[in-house]
Structures are given as structure tokens and as C-alpha cells.
């Protein structure tokens, strides 16, 4: 098994089923922070599967992305097969050196730089900020772009578009990563974007090669990025559901630390114990190797709230 496969992540429902039983339909996976109500898939035209993606479809996706995220004219956009693939290749855009990655945060950034010979140092010419941060939910500001170049991972930022720092790409001092899988709930589609100075975007384009994004992904991405009504309604629902989850968790004895409207971070007496108790009710949660008390939960789908409420009621009774 490779180092990438053994790194700590959410997901892993198959392993949870081996440990606590049940079938996939019995489980609620709250370990990832993916929108549980995904963007509706269209009926795909046969050529989406049978033909290489054409330039018109690729251009339509980029145009939709530029409009949706208000990308400055000075910046270029690259669509790629998932944000994680871009993260793995980002260190190769630069000469090997040192990078500042404030912790705790999403671990794939440090792993990608370490794998390519970089050192971590707070006094560096390159900085990585996850915005909002995963798992704390902290938002950064333009004043935090203190390095000559900053990579800003906005995988979860579409819940708060007013907080986006895409506008900063006009200055040439940052690259912005966007994930399609989180807010639109279609992680399996494998679609991500990199926004920044044209010379860096062109270099990344050379790394990933032609036809990197599948025909179906081009189609769905263009539709979703053009559907402003769906995005507005989804932000409202996610915000309401995040408040509902906070109320349930605090009533059960957890304390809110942070998070965003796609995931919430709590402190509990023992994260491992909570994960075990939730697992017995077929609810998968996220804990972290660097904290004994951090418990992160994504949001349930509409039909899953009753199962979560029942589990938390049992946990509360057991703790009384």
C-alpha cells in the first residue's frame, strides 16, 4: 500500500462496515464534508462517453467557471480531474525549497510538498492556506497573503462566495484551487480548477496533458456553474442544516469549535469513544491523529436526520 493510501482521510465506509457491520444503505457517512444533496445529473448524450472532449465543451466550462467565480481577466483557469490531482502536482510548478503551511489543516498539501523534497518553514517564499480551513473552518484574508506567492485552497469556499480571494489572482501573487466535489456534492465526478497567473496555469496544463476532464464532467460542470438558483438555494439549506447539527451536538454534550456550512468541528471528551458510539449506530465520523478531542461531522441528507437524532439520544442517555 502506498503512502498516499495510508494517509489520514475521511471516507472509508467499507472499513467501517467491516468493523461495525451493516450494509452501505444502513450507513450515514458524515466523515467527508461533501454536500449530501448533490447537483442533479442530466441525461448524458452518447457522445459524452464515446468521443474525446471537444474544444467547445472545454471552453464552455471555462467560461462558466470564469463567470461563476468572477475570475479577473488577468487570470487564467484550468479544469482538471479533481483538486487532489492538482495538489499533488503543485510543488512541481516551482523550484524546490521551503513552504509555509499553517497547521492544523488538510494534510495532502504537506504530503505533496514533502514527497517532492520540500521543507516546511514559516519564513518561506511560498505559503499554502486552506480557505476556509479544514477542519477548523477559519477564513483567511488578503492581509494573510504575506509570502511572495500563496496557494489558496478554496475547496469549501463556495458556501461563502463573498469570502473568496479569487479577485487576488489579478495581482499575480496567488493561485486559487477550487473543488467541484464538495459544494456540488459530486466528488466522484472528479473535477477541480486552478486559477492564477497564465504562465503557471499553462505550465500545469502541460503537466496534466490534453483531454484531462471527461466529457460528462465538462457537461455537468458547465450546467452546475451556470445554475445560480441552485447555488443560492443550496447555500441557504446548508446554513440551516449546520445550525440544526450544532443544536443536536451541543445538546448531546459536544462543544462547537468551528467549521463551515459543509462540516462542523466539535470538541468531545474522547473523540475515539464518540466515533465508536456513532459507529455502532452506523454513522461514520471524522477524528484526527493530532487531537484526542476533535470530532468533525458533515451534514446528513434530509432523510438521515432521524437516524442521527436517535444515535445522539442514545449517546446522551449512556453519558447520563
Buried (B, 14 or more C-beta within 10 A) or exposed (E): EEEEEEEEBBBBBEEBBEEBEBEEEEBBBBBBBBBBBBBEEEEEEEEBEEEEBEEEBBEBBBBBBBEBBEBBEEBBBBBBBBBBBBBBBBBEBBEEBBBBBBEBBBBBBBBBBBEBEBEBEEEBBBBBBBBBBBBBBBBBEEEBBEBEBBBBBBBBBBBBBEBBBBBBBBEBBBBBBBBBBBBBBBBEBBBBBBBBBEEBBEBBBEBBEEEBBBBBBBBBBBBBBBBEEBBEEBBEBBBEBBEBBBEBBEEBBBEBBBBBBBBBBBBBEEBEBBBBBBBBBBBBBBBBEEBBBBBBBBBBBEEBBEBBBEBBEBBEEEEE
